[in-house]
Amino acid sequence: MLNIVLFGPPGAGKGTQSAKLAERYGLVHLSTGDIFRQHIREKTPLGLEAKGYTDKGDLVPDELTIRLLESEVKRYPTARGFIFDGFPRTSAQAIALDACLAGMGSSISCMVALEAHDDELRRRIVRRAESSGRPDDARPEVVQNRIAVYHRDTAPVADFYRAAGKYKGVDGIGEVEEIFKRLCTVIDQVKTV
Ligand code: ADP
C-alpha cells in the first residue's frame, strides 16, 4: 500500500492537492474536514456534535475523530492506499493511525508537508471564503484560531514522523500545478525505496 499523510496548516492547499494525488496514484482520499462537513449538512448526531467545534475553529475531540477515521478506513478493504488529509492533527491521532494501519499489515509511507507562512494562509482563506460557503472561513477570528490551534496542537505531529524518517517538507507557495509536481517528485521517490 501507499499511505500518505498530506500535512500542513489551514489554507495550505491540502484539499486541492489531495484530490489530484488521489487520482494520480489511485488512492482513497480521506479528508476528516470534508467528512465532518457532510455530517453537519446531513445533521447526523456526529455532525451536530462536531459543529460546536468546527464553527469555532477548535479541534473535534480525539475520541470522536479517531472513531470516525477508523470506520472510514474500514470501508475500503481493497484500497491500494490512502491519502489522509487533515488527519492526524494531534499526537494521539498519529498513534491511533499507526495502530489502525498496523492492523491491516500496513503503515504510513510518508508525511508530505505543505509549507506556507501565516500571512499567505490568511489571504488564501479570505479568498476561499467567497466561494467555499464555509462558516469557519468567513470569520477572521475563527481563521486566526485555526492557525493558532495548528501551531499549538498540530505542528508537533510532524516530529512524530520526522523521528520515523518519514517527513518530507514541500514548498506550498506557487501555482497549483507547480506544487503538484513538487509533491509527485517526493512521492515517486518514496515509492521506489
Ligand atoms: P482546514 O485545514 O482548512 O482548517 P479542514 O477541512 O481540514 O480545514 O478542517 C475543518 C475543521 O474540521 C477543523 O477546524 C476542525 O474543527 C475539524 N477537523 C478536521 N479534521 C480534524 C481532526 N483530524 N481532528 C480534529 N478536528 C478536525
Residues whose N, C-alpha, C, O or C-beta is under 5 A from the ligand:
A	BS01	ADP	P9 P10 G11 T32 G33 D34 F36 Y53 T54 G57 D58 L59 V60 T65 G86 F87 P88 R89 R146
